[in-house]
Amino acid sequence: MLKITPTRESEKAFKVRLCGQLTKEYIPEVERLLNGEGAAAQTTSLDLANVTFVDREAMVFLCSAKARNIAIENCPSYVIRWIQQEGLCCGSEDPPTGGSPEK
């Protein structure tokens, strides 16, 4: 189960906070939010601070979001390692990171 909380932080910033298990079944809903409200914002981010599980399809989605300049915040370290090991971010040496917002 995944709790998805969209937040308009200002006129220019939109954030989607995720809590739980990020799996392929939830990607269309997250994508809908990013393409809807998120598309109108100057800065859009995904906060993964409370994500407990990510499947392969979700990791590919995170890499594609990062490629579209969506910041990935608080990415769990195991996800970062998995992306680096498999080269999922189109060979990028700059995968999503933990901690502060990353673009």
Secondary structure, DSSP 8 states (H G I E B T S, - for coil): -EEEEEEE-SSSEEEEEEEEEE-GGGHHHHHHHHHTHHHHSSEEEEEEEEEEEE-HHHHHHHHHHHHTT-EEES--HHHHHHHHHHTTTTT-S----SSS---
